[in-house]
Amino acid sequence: MTSKVRDGQRYAQLTKIAPTVMAGTTGYPWKQNFATHADALGRIPEAKRAVAAYEAHAKRVTTALGGPAKAGALRTDIVRFVEGADTRIYGCQSYIGTVLADIGTGPTDVVSGAKDGLMTEVSPEQINKADADAVFYAPYGSPEKSKEARVTGGGLWKNMRAVTGGRSFRVDDRLWIQGIGYTAADKILAEVRQRLVKK
């Protein structure tokens, strides 16, 4: 199991090793990819149970946030500090964007207009574009090389309403951005509830 984006050029080689199933890409179509993999493995009933459990969990988080209307009024952004690149604010057609959409939190304007719905890239001088009711952020690379330390230590970041309101949360990049599956998504839901729901 892989994708054409990652291994398309090696398809012939891989088929000589074992039966090979390739999805088109990773990220946004992760739910469709999961269904494709389940079908290829003959595990459709198990897959349906996993999906149903996830969807039920998402509904519980929405309820905990005060219901669909209150969740929809909560604007959230996902920021990723990337070594060797500009900072990314993820849009609705990204893996993490779909997870937040499943609980109904609303995207901000900066990601609603993201190219291909995937992400908007900003320089350190534009980081205030990421402001929202809540901001989750993750570094890919060291805090220094990814510019995380520089940006989060600066005035623009410190004055964002998510930061001054105590709703900026550092999260694990391997889970939130690279997880790309129901197991990771389920853990993200639990973390969102833990961080955003008042005790």
WOJOFEN-V435283 format. One record per residue. N is the residue number from 1. NEAR is the number of other ideal C-beta (glycine too) atoms within 12 Angstrom. Layout:
n/near
N/NEAR
N/NEAR
//
This chain:
n/near
1/22
2/27
3/27
4/19
5/17
6/20
7/22
8/17
9/13
10/17
11/18
12/12
13/13
14/20
15/14
16/10
17/12
18/11
19/14
20/22
21/24
22/25
23/29
24/19
25/24
26/29
27/32
28/29
29/23
30/34
31/27
32/20
33/31
34/32
35/22
36/24
37/29
38/25
39/19
40/20
41/16
42/12
43/18
44/17
45/13
46/18
47/25
48/17
49/15
50/24
51/26
52/16
53/19
54/31
55/22
56/18
57/28
58/32
59/21
60/22
61/35
62/29
63/20
64/26
65/32
66/20
67/17
68/21
69/14
70/22
71/31
72/20
73/17
74/33
75/30
76/44
77/47
78/47
79/50
80/43
81/39
82/27
83/20
84/12
85/18
86/24
87/41
88/39
89/42
90/47
91/34
92/33
93/25
94/36
95/38
96/46
97/39
98/37
99/43
100/42
101/30
102/31
103/41
104/29
105/42
106/26
107/33
108/33
109/17
110/31
111/38
112/21
113/17
114/28
115/18
116/17
117/21
118/28
119/34
120/34
121/25
122/30
123/21
124/25
125/16
126/21
127/39
128/28
129/29
130/45
131/32
132/37
133/31
134/36
135/43
136/36
137/42
138/35
139/30
140/27
141/19
142/16
143/20
144/15
145/16
146/27
147/32
148/29
149/20
150/22
151/35
152/31
153/17
154/21
155/16
156/22
157/33
158/18
159/16
160/30
161/21
162/32
163/30
164/15
165/19
166/15
167/26
168/33
169/27
170/24
171/34
172/21
173/32
174/17
175/27
176/36
177/34
178/21
179/28
180/31
181/28
182/33
183/19
184/27
185/36
186/28
187/22
188/43
189/39
190/24
191/29
192/37
193/26
194/18
195/29
196/35
197/23
198/12
199/7
//
